[in-house]
Amino acid sequence: MGNNNKWSTISSEIVHENPWYKIQKDDVVLPNGDSGEYFITKFGKVALIVPIKENKIVFVKQYRYIFDEWFLEIPGGSMEVGEDILDAAIKELREEVGYVAANMQEAGIFVPISGVADEKDYVFIARNLTFVGQDLEATEEGMEIVEIDIADAYKMIENGEIVDGQTITALVLAKKYL
């Protein structure tokens, strides 16, 4: 798979930073000797949760500014520095859909945009849910909880009604456990 000709990093610097991500600019040398710049979005690890409640998946309907649209997504979010990924999943489940789970099962790991970001997503299935109330962040205001039958959710992917890439990939990884 590929060859051993790797790029060399000459220097790196953070050119933008906010609470959600950083942009890193690297000066690089390619295997053929050419020099260039490469920009990396630094997200780190993300926890994605497929909450199962009575043969239904609990989704959030969330507004996404970039597209000026509402999307059906599974709950999830970035891991804080020093936080365990399972703890991040438990926290995001509670914040976004208001549930705690008696059982959390890891379903898989994927890298959503390997050419642009360092993000690595960890997918968990949450079962035996107890509702305790949402704890939304300011950017999540207006988020709605939507419960969809498991089979119907997969049909919605096929029909183009669920289009969020992280959600689709997480549901593909979770399918063998549902």
Summary of the structure (lengths in Angstrom):
residues: 178
radius of gyration: 18.4
end to end distance: 32.6
largest distance: 57.8
contacts: 495
relative contact order: 0.19
helix: 21%
strand: 47%
